Amino acid sequence: MWPDGAASAIRYRFDRGGLPTCYQCLCMHVVQLTELASVLAYHGPAMLLQRRPISPEAIAQYWSASRNRLDLWHQVMARFNRVKSTGDFYRMRCWWTDHMGVLEEILASEVLTRVVAAIGDGIDRRNGTDECSPITQAIHLSHLEARNRVQWAILDRRGCSVTDAVRLNRLRRVTERWIDVLVGSISAYDAELTRFGMDLTRTRSHATAARECSTTPSHETVAWLTRAAMTEGFQKHVAKQASLPAANQGVADSVMMMMRADLFDSIGTLKSLWMHRIESKVDQTDQMISEFLRPDVNESTTVNAYEQLHATALAQWFR
């Protein structure tokens, strides 16, 4: 259970669609970033279906907020190198005690970084553009570097207790498994995105399961239970107090900006994937009707495509 102070500081209200439609964070915890990653993964297919680019303002904000947090992480790891060079065991032990929470945030927040990178890559490839993926990929690679530095520090073990090493390693394994779950749910609609998972076989397995579950009435229930299980799993392996709340808040705000207005309905709830599919079919039907009503119907691109598609089928009846 979270302390009363944190519970009163963080107010999340999740709708059936899964988005925190109203929250006021005075202490953004890394667990909330993993919850946001699950929301983004659930609605990622809708963002890919709409084929609309993410606003440049959101991309710029994500770059700025992520770079700010990365700079803070690198400062922490730089202190480790300076303390290690002294050979003072006591100072090294103090470093581990003081920065354990930051190391946990570096490992756990990779869930959100990989989900954003996958969605950015999927949107750019579907739109045939190169506007979002270079930024999200650069942040992803920088996060990998920070994670690798944490892992090297764990392997170095100087000043790190066995308990701390085991705790961080368990968090790393939990993070990798949930990355495969969330990236797999997005990869169900774009197989190329499986490369953003940790284990390719495991990511593909989750993608197959998500593809089979997407057409069942229990899809939303499965997503809600997945989010609840992930939240509980991370709470067991991270500190209760946020280490870099302002930096986490900046990243969360920038990711929220990526959720376009057309993803929401009139009351502020995220639309389901089925609703986006219906709207997409309605737009295609409206376009076809408007082209059929043109003065010269033979110039309509939709009509030409329709005739080419059904030429083979009609040939067997009219020979």
N, C-alpha and C positions, 0 to 999 in steps of 0.2 A: 504493500500500500504506500501511496505517496503521502508525504507530510501535509498537514492542513495548509501550511503556508503556500506550498506549490499548487495545491488543489484550488485555493482561492485565487491564485495569480493567473492560472491558466483556465480559460473557459472555452471549451470546445462543444459545439453542438453539431453532431453529424446527422444529416438527412439520410433518407433511404438511398439517395444517390451516392453518398459517401463523402461529400465535401464539407469541411468545416465552414459553414456559411456565416458563422458569427464567432469570432474569437478575439480575445484581448489578452495578449501575452506580455507579461512583465518579466517573464523568465522562460524564454524559449528553450526547451530541453531537446536533446538529440532524439529522444523517443518520439516527440511530435514531428520531427523531420522524417522519421521512418513511417509514421502514419500518413503524412503528406505524400510520401512516395507510393504508398499503397493506393491512395486516392487517385494519384496521377496515373498509375499503372492501370487502374480499373477504367478510367475514362480516356486513356491513351488511344485505344482503337477509334473512338469517336473523333479525336483530333486528327488521326490519320484519314478517316473516312471523309471528313469535310474538305481536306486538301487545301486548307487555307494557312498561309504562313503566320508564324508568331510575330507579334509586333516588334519592330526594332527597339522600342523603348524597353520592353521586357527582356530582350536579349542583352542589351547594354547594362541593364540593372543586374541581371544574373552574373554577367562578367565582373562587374564592379564589386558586388557583394561577395562573390566566390573568391576573387583575388584578395580582398581584404581579409577573409578568413584564412586563406592559404598563407598569407604573410604572417599572421599570428601563429599559425602552426609552425612555420619555419623558424620563427624566433624561439619557440619552445625547444625545437630540436637543436638549434644552435647553442642554446644554453647547456644542453646535454653534452655536446662536443667539448664545450669549454670546461665543464666540470670534470668530464672524463680525462681531459688532458692533465688535470692536476693530480690525479691518482688518489684523491681524498675519498675514501669509502663513505665517510659520514655525509659529505656534501652530495655525493651521488645518491645515497639513500634518501636524503632530503628532496632531491630533484624528483625521484620517483613518487614520493609521497605527495608532493605539491602538484604534480602534473599528470597524475593518473587519470583524472577526469578528462583532460584534453586528449590523451591517447585513446581513451574509449570513444570520444566523439569523432576522432579521425577514422577509426575503424567502422563505427556504426553508421555514420553519415554517408558512407560510400553507397548505401542503398539508393538514396535520393539522387546522387550524382550519376549513377549508371542508368537509372530510369529516365532522367532528363536527357542524357546523352542518346539513349535509344530512341526516344520520341523525336528529338531534334533530327537525328539521322533519317528516321522514317519519313518525317514530313518533307525534308529536303529532297529525298529520292523520289517521292511520289509527285512532288511539284516540279521536279527537274530544276531545282534551284540550289544555291550554295550560300544560304543566308544565315542559317541557324547552326548547322552541324559543326562548322569550324570552331565556333565558340564553345559549344557544349563538349566537343571532343577535346579541346585544349584544357578545359577544366577537369575533364575526366582523367586525362593523362597526368596533370599536375596532382590530382588526388592520389593517383596510383603511386607517384613518387613519394608523397607524404606517408602513405600506408607502408611502403617498402622501408622507409626510414624507421618507422615504428617497429616493424618486424626485425630489422637489424638490431635495434636497441634491445628487443626481447632476447634475441640470440646472444647478444653480448653479455647480458645477465649481470654486469657489474652494478651493484647497488640495488638490483631488482630481486625481491624475495620470490621464493617458489610460488607462494600464494598469488602474488601479483602476476607472475608469468602465466600461471595456469588460467587465471581469470581472463587475461587479455586473449589468450589463445582460444578459450571457449567462445568469447565474444566474436573473434574472427571467424570461427566456424559457423556460428549462428548467422552472422552477417552474410557470409557466402551462400548459405542455403536459402536465405530469404531473397537475396539478389536473384538467384535462379528462379524462384517462384514468381517474382514480380516481372522480371524480364521475360520469363516464359509466357506469362499471360498476355504480354504485348506481342510477342513473337508468334502467337497463334494467328495473327492477322498479317504478319510480315516475317517470313522465315529468316530473312537476312539479319534480323535484329538479335538472333540467338548469340551472335558473337559478343554481345555485351554482357552475357552471363559469365559466371565463374567456371562452371563445369558444363561443357557443351552437351554431353549426354543427358545430364540432369535437366538442363534448360529445355532441351527438345522434349523431354518427357513431360514437363510441366506445360509446355506449349500444346502438346497433344491433348492433355487433360483439359486445358482451358478451352480448346477448340470444341471438344465434345460437350463441355458444360455450358457453352455460350448460348446454345439453343434450348436449354431447359428452363422451366419456370424458377428453378432454385438458384439461378445464376447470381442474383443479388444476395441471397442468403449465404452462398458459398463465399462471396467476396467479403461480406461482413464478418463471417467467422474467421476467414483468413486474416483480416486486419486485427481482429481481437486476439487471435493466437500470436500474431507477430508482436503486437504491443506487449503482451504479457511476457513473451520470450525475451524481449530486449530489456524490460524493466528488471529482470532477474540478474542481468549481467552488467549494468551500468550504475554509476553513482546517482543518488537521488537529486543532487544539486548540480545544476548546469554550470559548466566551466566557462563557456563563451556564449552567454545568452544573447548579447547584442549581435554578434556575428551570425549566429544561427537564425535570429529574427530577420536579418537582412537577406539571407539566402531564401528563407521561407517566403518572404514578401515578393521577391523577384520571381519565384516559381509560381506563386499565385497569379502574378501578372500574365503569365503565359497562358492561363486559362481564359480563352477568348469569351466575349460577351455572348456569342451565339451558342455557347455550350450550356447556357442557363435558360430556364424558362422565366415567365413573367414574375414569379414570386421568389426568384433567387436560388432555386434548386437546380442542380445539374440534371440535364436530360439523360435518359437512358440511351444505350446504344441502339435499341430498336427504334426509338423516336428519331434519332439521327438518320437511320436507314430509311424510315418513312419519308422524312423531309427531303432526303436526297432523291428518292424516287419521284416525289411530287415535283421537285425542280426539273428533273429530266422530262417528266410528262408535260409540264408547262412549256418547256423549250420545244418539244416535238410539236405540240399543238400550234404554237406561234409560228413555227416554220412551215407547217402544213397550210396555214392561212396566208402565207406570203403570196404576192401576185404571181410570181413565177415559182411554182413549187419545185420544179426540177433543179433549181439552184440551191435548194436546202441541203445542207450537209447531213442532217439527220435522216432525211428521206433517202439519200444516196446510200448511206451506211445501212439503212434498214433493208433496201432492195438487195444490196450485195450480200447481206447476212442470210437472206431467205431465198436467194436465187437458186441454190442447190435443192432446197426443199420443194420449191415450186416447179422445178424442172421435171420432176417425176409425174406431175399431174398434167403438164402442158408440153407435150412433145410433138 
